[in-house]
Amino acid sequence: MFTSLRQARLLVQASHAGQRRFLSLHEYQSVQLLNSYGIPTPKSILAKTPEEAYSVAKNFGTDELVIKAQVLAGGRGKGKFDNGFQGGVHVVSSPEQVKEYASKMIGSKLITKQTGSAGRVCNAVMLAERRDPAHEYYVAVLNDRATQGPVLVTSNQGGMNIEEVAAKDPNAIITTPIDFDKGLDAAVGLDIARKLGFKGETAQREAAGIFASLYKLFREKDATQIEINPMAETVDGHVLCMDAKLGFDDNAEFRQRDIFALRDISQEEPSEVEAQKANLNFIKLDGSIGCLVNGAGLAMATMDVLSLHGGNPANFLDVGGGATPETVKKAFEILLSDPKVKSIFINIFGGIMRCDYIAEGVIKATKELGLSIPLVVRLKGTKEAEAKQMIRESGLKIIPFDGLDEAAAKAVELAV
């Protein structure tokens, strides 16, 4: 079960990097969406400047607030800003303190365990009322491969890493399959609330209602994950969703325009955003060898062979079966935008993709972009002979190979 949860999170993290298999929302956007389904949360208001944050705090109605950096990454509370300010989540007690903290957050990059050393820019903060929890719970709705359908995952040990809870105490996790069409039965929801330890009928009914509403949101909005951690039973006996993480399937973008309009590309790698516009499957990595390959499997194998020869790929790039010379040129532009790239390795197997198209694009890009770094090319398959002839006649310094091992070794050697 928790393999599914980890997989869902890893895919969401991959979308944060820019290659959007799943769309993720900022916390304030998730809160607004939860509220639209009648799911209760602490009152919260967004602010995009320190002055706006001060004004919001002054008129909030209470000085007991929490300020949260709006950055698409986990571990915000333990993160550190590039200006040295520690933590992306703080309890604050005055409008002046809110303004001070907001000025240190907004416009700076927050570095967490999920962002890498580059961090992600904080463009806004969310101010939320402090609500004292009597107990914290974990709730998630996601798809489960084992049951081949949606499940409700709950635990009475919320407010912490749920994978760690599952590893230490598997019995603390309750996994409940949900009927896709009918949703979560009210009696089943009440039974789960009682098992979790919600005290009093009011809290149990509220928790059961939230479970049902979360699944309704999950299904109607084509979500891949809805995670509430924690869900809190407050000291006054009510139930609130204190923090939310929502992910949505890109395949549903055509019918979820309102959700996908919320995408924040400032949280994504710019080169990956550009690649997506050109329909290129691209993920930026940390190495020095730029890779241009057709087919995800061959791309992964190419990266493995480069690593085997002691090299480090600078990217995953699958141009797909429908690439054109223009697409190839765009791919080169993206590769060359990375100053760490010291050599480029092109590995093409011409099945659907024609090798002469790749050769035309390579020659065009080399001439127009003034390519100055070494270029190693391996072309096999459809129109292979024609492609090799085009490269020979171009007069350009393109290093051709037939064997994968030899080509990879040369690309690694040239990147040193």
C-alpha positions in Angstrom: 0.0 0.0 0.0 2.7 2.5 1.0 4.6 1.6 -2.2 1.7 3.3 -3.9 1.9 6.3 -1.7 5.7 6.7 -2.2 5.2 6.3 -6.0 2.5 9.0 -6.0 4.8 11.3 -4.1 7.8 10.7 -6.3 5.8 11.4 -9.4 4.5 14.6 -7.8 8.1 15.6 -7.0 9.0 14.9 -10.6 6.3 17.4 -11.8 7.7 20.0 -9.3 11.0 19.6 -11.3 9.1 20.8 -14.4 8.3 17.6 -16.4 4.7 17.7 -15.4 3.3 14.2 -15.2 1.2 15.4 -12.3 0.3 19.0 -11.5 0.7 20.2 -7.9 -0.9 23.2 -6.3 0.3 25.7 -3.8 -1.1 25.3 -0.3 -3.3 28.4 -0.6 -4.7 27.1 -3.8 -5.4 23.7 -2.2 -7.1 25.4 0.7 -9.4 27.3 -1.6 -10.3 24.1 -3.5 -11.0 22.2 -0.3 -13.2 25.1 0.9 -15.2 25.0 -2.4 -16.1 21.4 -1.5 -17.2 22.4 2.0 -14.1 20.9 3.6 -13.2 23.0 6.7 -9.7 24.6 7.1 -8.3 27.3 9.3 -9.0 30.8 7.9 -6.2 31.8 5.6 -5.3 34.7 3.4 -2.6 35.1 0.7 -0.2 38.1 0.6 2.3 38.9 -2.2 4.3 41.7 -0.5 5.5 42.4 3.0 3.2 45.5 3.1 0.2 43.4 2.1 1.1 40.8 4.7 1.2 43.5 7.3 -2.3 44.8 6.3 -3.7 41.3 6.3 -2.3 40.6 9.7 -3.6 43.9 11.1 -7.2 43.1 9.9 -7.2 39.4 10.5 -9.1 39.6 13.8 -6.4 37.8 15.8 -2.7 38.2 16.4 -2.2 34.4 16.8 -1.2 33.5 13.2 1.0 31.2 11.2 3.0 32.5 8.3 3.8 30.0 5.5 6.1 30.4 2.5 4.2 29.4 -0.6 6.8 27.2 -2.4 6.1 23.9 -4.1 8.3 21.7 -2.0 8.0 19.5 1.1 9.9 20.2 4.3 9.3 24.0 4.2 9.4 24.2 8.0 12.9 22.9 8.2 14.1 24.7 5.0 16.4 27.6 4.8 16.3 30.7 2.5 19.2 31.7 0.4 19.5 34.9 2.4 20.1 32.9 5.5 16.6 33.1 7.1 15.8 29.8 8.7 12.4 28.1 8.2 9.5 28.6 5.8 6.8 28.2 8.4 6.6 30.3 11.6 4.2 31.2 14.4 3.9 35.0 14.6 2.1 37.2 17.1 2.0 40.7 15.7 1.6 42.5 12.3 5.1 43.9 12.7 6.6 40.4 13.1 4.5 39.3 10.1 6.0 42.1 7.9 9.5 41.3 9.1 9.2 37.6 8.3 7.4 38.2 5.0 10.2 40.6 3.9 12.7 37.8 4.5 10.6 35.2 2.6 9.1 36.9 -0.4 11.5 37.2 -3.3 14.1 34.8 -1.8 14.6 31.1 -2.6 13.7 28.4 -0.1 16.0 25.4 0.0 14.5 22.2 1.3 15.3 18.5 1.1 13.1 18.4 -2.0 14.3 21.4 -4.0 18.0 20.7 -4.3 20.7 23.3 -3.7 19.1 25.8 -6.1 16.0 26.2 -4.0 12.7 27.6 -5.3 11.6 31.2 -5.2 8.9 32.3 -2.7 6.5 34.7 -4.5 3.9 34.9 -1.7 3.1 33.9 1.9 -0.1 32.6 3.4 -1.3 33.8 6.8 -3.5 31.3 8.6 -5.2 31.5 12.0 -3.7 29.3 14.7 -6.0 26.5 15.9 -4.9 24.4 18.8 -5.3 20.7 18.0 -6.2 18.2 20.7 -5.0 15.4 18.4 -3.6 15.2 14.9 -4.5 12.6 12.2 -3.3 11.6 8.7 -5.7 11.3 5.8 -5.1 10.6 2.1 -7.0 9.6 -0.9 -5.0 8.0 -3.7 -5.1 5.2 -6.3 -3.8 1.8 -5.2 -2.4 -0.7 -7.6 -3.1 -3.7 -5.2 -6.9 -3.0 -5.2 -6.9 -1.4 -8.7 -8.9 1.5 -7.4 -9.0 4.5 -5.0 -8.4 4.0 -1.3 -8.6 6.1 1.9 -5.5 5.9 3.9 -5.8 7.1 7.5 -3.8 7.1 10.7 -4.1 8.5 14.2 -0.4 9.4 14.1 -0.6 12.6 12.0 1.7 15.6 11.7 4.7 13.4 10.9 6.2 11.5 8.0 3.7 8.8 7.2 6.2 6.5 5.6 8.1 6.4 8.9 4.9 5.7 10.8 4.2 2.8 8.4 7.7 1.4 8.8 7.6 1.6 12.6 4.0 0.6 13.3 2.1 -0.8 10.3 -0.9 -1.4 12.4 -1.2 2.4 12.8 -2.3 2.6 9.2 -5.9 1.9 8.1 -6.4 1.4 4.4 -10.0 1.4 3.2 -10.9 0.6 -0.5 -13.5 3.1 -2.0 -16.2 2.1 -4.5 -15.3 4.3 -7.5 -18.9 5.0 -8.5 -20.6 5.1 -5.1 -17.9 6.8 -3.1 -17.3 6.2 0.6 -20.3 4.9 2.5 -21.3 7.1 5.4 -21.4 4.2 7.9 -17.9 3.2 6.8 -16.7 6.7 7.3 -18.1 6.9 10.8 -16.6 3.5 11.6 -13.1 4.8 10.5 -13.6 7.9 12.6 -14.3 5.8 15.6 -11.3 3.5 15.0 -9.0 6.6 14.7 -10.2 7.8 18.1 -12.2 11.0 17.3 -14.0 11.9 20.5 -17.7 12.7 20.5 -20.4 12.2 17.9 -19.9 15.7 16.5 -16.2 15.2 15.7 -16.9 11.7 14.3 -19.7 13.0 12.0 -17.5 15.9 10.8 -14.5 13.5 10.1 -16.7 11.1 8.2 -18.2 14.0 6.1 -14.7 15.2 5.3 -13.6 11.7 4.2 -16.5 11.6 1.8 -15.9 15.1 0.5 -12.2 14.4 -0.1 -13.1 11.5 -2.3 -15.7 13.5 -4.2 -13.0 16.1 -4.9 -10.5 13.4 -5.8 -12.9 11.9 -8.4 -14.5 15.0 -9.9 -11.2 16.9 -10.3 -9.1 13.9 -11.6 -6.7 14.0 -8.7 -3.8 11.6 -8.3 -3.3 12.4 -4.6 -5.1 14.3 -1.9 -3.1 14.3 1.4 -4.2 16.0 4.6 -1.4 16.0 7.1 -2.5 16.8 9.7 -6.2 16.6 10.0 -6.9 18.0 13.5 -9.5 17.5 16.1 -9.5 20.9 17.8 -9.8 21.5 21.6 -13.4 22.7 21.0 -14.4 19.4 19.4 -14.4 20.2 15.7 -12.4 18.8 12.8 -10.2 20.9 10.4 -7.8 20.1 7.6 -4.6 21.9 8.7 -2.4 21.3 5.7 -3.0 19.9 2.3 -1.0 18.5 -0.6 -3.0 17.9 -3.9 -1.8 16.5 -7.2 -3.7 16.2 -10.5 -3.2 14.0 -13.6 -2.0 15.9 -16.7 -4.0 13.6 -18.9 -7.2 15.3 -17.6 -6.1 18.8 -18.4 -8.6 19.0 -21.3 -11.5 18.8 -18.8 -9.9 20.4 -15.8 -9.0 23.8 -17.3 -9.8 25.7 -14.1 -7.4 23.5 -12.1 -4.5 23.6 -14.6 -4.8 27.4 -15.0 -3.4 27.5 -11.4 0.0 26.1 -12.6 2.9 28.2 -11.3 5.8 27.8 -13.8 8.0 30.0 -11.5 8.4 26.8 -9.4 9.6 24.8 -12.4 13.0 24.4 -14.1 12.9 27.0 -17.0 14.6 24.6 -19.5 12.0 22.0 -18.7 9.2 24.5 -19.3 10.7 25.3 -22.7 11.0 21.6 -23.6 7.4 21.0 -22.8 6.4 23.7 -25.2 8.2 21.8 -27.9 6.7 18.5 -26.9 10.1 17.2 -25.7 10.4 14.9 -22.8 13.1 16.6 -20.8 14.4 16.4 -17.3 17.5 18.4 -16.2 20.2 16.6 -14.3 23.5 17.6 -12.8 26.1 16.1 -15.2 28.2 17.4 -18.1 27.1 15.2 -21.1 24.1 16.5 -22.9 21.9 13.6 -24.3 19.5 13.6 -27.2 17.8 10.2 -27.7 14.6 8.9 -29.1 12.5 6.6 -26.9 12.4 6.6 -23.1 13.9 3.1 -22.8 16.9 4.0 -25.1 17.3 7.3 -23.2 17.6 5.4 -19.9 20.0 2.9 -21.4 22.1 5.6 -22.8 22.4 7.3 -19.5 23.3 4.0 -17.9 26.1 3.4 -20.5 27.5 6.9 -20.0 27.6 6.2 -16.2 29.2 2.9 -16.8 32.1 4.7 -18.6 32.4 7.2 -15.8 30.4 10.0 -17.2 27.4 11.9 -15.8 24.5 12.8 -18.0 23.3 16.4 -17.9 19.7 15.5 -18.8 17.1 13.0 -19.8 15.9 14.0 -23.3 13.5 11.8 -25.4 12.6 13.6 -28.7 10.0 11.0 -29.4 9.0 9.4 -32.7 7.5 12.5 -34.3 10.5 14.8 -34.0 11.3 17.2 -36.9 14.5 19.1 -37.8 13.0 22.1 -36.0 12.3 20.0 -32.9 15.9 18.8 -32.9 17.2 22.3 -33.2 15.1 23.3 -30.2 16.5 20.4 -28.3 20.0 21.6 -29.0 19.1 25.1 -27.8 17.9 23.6 -24.5 21.0 21.5 -24.1 23.3 24.4 -24.9 21.6 26.6 -22.4 23.2 24.5 -19.6 26.8 25.9 -19.0 27.8 22.6 -17.4 27.4 20.7 -20.7 30.9 19.9 -22.1 29.9 17.3 -24.8 26.7 16.2 -26.5 25.8 12.6 -27.3 23.1 11.8 -29.8 21.9 8.2 -29.8 19.1 7.5 -32.3 17.5 4.2 -33.3 15.4 4.9 -36.4 12.2 3.0 -36.2 9.3 5.4 -36.5 11.9 8.2 -36.3 14.0 8.7 -39.5 17.7 9.1 -39.0 17.9 11.6 -41.9 15.5 13.9 -40.0 17.8 13.8 -37.0 20.9 14.4 -39.2 19.2 17.4 -40.9 18.3 18.9 -37.5 21.8 18.3 -36.1 23.5 19.9 -39.1 21.1 22.9 -39.0 21.5 23.4 -35.3 25.3 23.0 -35.5 25.5 25.7 -38.1 22.9 28.2 -36.8 23.8 27.9 -33.1 27.6 28.0 -33.7 28.2 24.8 -31.8 31.6 24.8 -30.2 31.5 21.7 -27.9 32.2 18.2 -29.1 29.3 16.3 -30.7 29.2 12.5 -30.8 26.5 10.9 -33.0 25.2 7.3 -33.3 22.5 6.7 -35.8 21.0 3.3 -36.6 17.9 2.2 -38.4 15.6 3.9 -40.9 17.4 6.1 -43.5 20.7 5.4 -41.7 22.8 5.5 -44.8 21.3 8.7 -46.0 21.8 10.3 -42.6 25.5 9.4 -42.5 26.0 10.7 -46.0 24.5 14.0 -45.0 26.8 14.3 -42.0 29.9 13.5 -44.1 29.0 16.0 -46.7 28.3 18.7 -44.1 32.0 19.2 -43.4 31.2 19.8 -39.7 33.1 18.4 -36.8 30.6 15.7 -35.9 32.1 12.5 -34.5 30.1 9.4 -35.9 30.0 6.0 -34.3 28.2 2.7 -34.9 28.7 1.1 -31.5 27.0 2.3 -28.4 29.9 1.5 -26.0 32.5 3.3 -28.2 30.3 6.3 -28.7 29.5 6.6 -25.0 33.1 6.3 -24.1 34.1 9.0 -26.5 31.4 11.4 -25.2 32.7 10.8 -21.6 36.3 11.4 -22.7 35.4 14.7 -24.5 33.4 16.0 -21.5 36.4 15.8 -19.1 
